[in-house]
């Protein structure tokens, strides 16, 4: 069953790439829903639970933070509490995700409750980064390429996050090993145009299938330009069907370089 069309904070990237031509459509704003963007990793302190409310179609990408939630994550043996460090942002200073372990996120708020599970995949390290030249109608451009080795005999899914001069880029990069299982491979970070002396940082997340489906769907929506029918919300792993967003338990590898 399709859910109402809503726009969540991570989807705000869509408006950055949408056509500038103004199009008036007679749409009614859908009911506001809660949005949870949550992840833990195998690096201490590298975790976050962000809770906001969704925005209507004609809102100015304003996503009110949601305070006062009680949040914990369990692996079946240990429980880890999260503390609100600023409105709508919760963190833990003790959890470290372990490969092969399934974690359950539990959120209790006066207005909603939900939980989700995610299993930590095999950790994949970045082998190296490089800058490659591309030539198009506008002349030469430069973009990063990430080199890594995919393990054989298992399905692997990846998400990349790119930073240029410490600024996180809005592009979504989600990848399956369907066509390169068990091989040394590389992946170009399309849409990025780096310049000499730029500092490039790439985070490679090993993610589970549910998170891959979520981010891959977001990427398809972002690249659709809203042509044709307006897309629904991406499928997620929360047990409460009224919640938008995702929960992921990841491993992460980080590498950086200066483009010279």
Secondary structure as the mmCIF struct_conf table of DSSP 4:
data_model
#
loop_
_struct_conf.conf_type_id
_struct_conf.id
_struct_conf.beg_label_comp_id
_struct_conf.beg_label_asym_id
_struct_conf.beg_label_seq_id
_struct_conf.end_label_comp_id
_struct_conf.end_label_asym_id
_struct_conf.end_label_seq_id
HELX_LH_PP_P HELX_LH_PP_P1 UNK A 2 UNK A 5
STRN STRN1 UNK A 7 UNK A 7
HELX_RH_3T_P HELX_RH_3T_P1 UNK A 9 UNK A 12
HELX_RH_AL_P HELX_RH_AL_P1 UNK A 13 UNK A 17
BEND BEND1 UNK A 18 UNK A 18
BEND BEND2 UNK A 20 UNK A 21
HELX_LH_PP_P HELX_LH_PP_P2 UNK A 28 UNK A 32
STRN STRN2 UNK A 34 UNK A 40
BEND BEND3 UNK A 42 UNK A 43
TURN_TY1_P TURN_TY1_P1 UNK A 44 UNK A 45
STRN STRN3 UNK A 48 UNK A 53
STRN STRN4 UNK A 55 UNK A 55
TURN_TY1_P TURN_TY1_P2 UNK A 57 UNK A 58
BEND BEND4 UNK A 59 UNK A 59
BEND BEND5 UNK A 61 UNK A 61
STRN STRN5 UNK A 65 UNK A 65
STRN STRN6 UNK A 70 UNK A 74
BEND BEND6 UNK A 76 UNK A 77
STRN STRN7 UNK A 79 UNK A 86
TURN_TY1_P TURN_TY1_P3 UNK A 87 UNK A 88
STRN STRN8 UNK A 89 UNK A 91
BEND BEND7 UNK A 93 UNK A 94
TURN_TY1_P TURN_TY1_P4 UNK A 99 UNK A 100
STRN STRN9 UNK A 102 UNK A 108
BEND BEND8 UNK A 110 UNK A 111
STRN STRN10 UNK A 113 UNK A 119
STRN STRN11 UNK A 126 UNK A 136
TURN_TY1_P TURN_TY1_P5 UNK A 137 UNK A 138
STRN STRN12 UNK A 139 UNK A 149
HELX_LH_PP_P HELX_LH_PP_P3 UNK A 150 UNK A 151
BEND BEND9 UNK A 152 UNK A 154
STRN STRN13 UNK A 157 UNK A 164
TURN_TY1_P TURN_TY1_P6 UNK A 165 UNK A 166
STRN STRN14 UNK A 167 UNK A 168
HELX_LH_PP_P HELX_LH_PP_P4 UNK A 169 UNK A 169
STRN STRN15 UNK A 173 UNK A 176
TURN_TY1_P TURN_TY1_P7 UNK A 178 UNK A 182
BEND BEND10 UNK A 183 UNK A 183
STRN STRN16 UNK A 184 UNK A 188
TURN_TY1_P TURN_TY1_P8 UNK A 190 UNK A 191
TURN_TY1_P TURN_TY1_P9 UNK A 196 UNK A 197
STRN STRN17 UNK A 199 UNK A 207
HELX_RH_AL_P HELX_RH_AL_P2 UNK A 209 UNK A 224
TURN_TY1_P TURN_TY1_P10 UNK A 225 UNK A 226
BEND BEND11 UNK A 228 UNK A 229
HELX_LH_PP_P HELX_LH_PP_P5 UNK A 230 UNK A 231
HELX_LH_PP_P HELX_LH_PP_P6 UNK A 233 UNK A 235
STRN STRN18 UNK A 238 UNK A 238
BEND BEND12 UNK A 239 UNK A 240
TURN_TY1_P TURN_TY1_P11 UNK A 241 UNK A 242
STRN STRN19 UNK A 244 UNK A 249
STRN STRN20 UNK A 251 UNK A 258
#
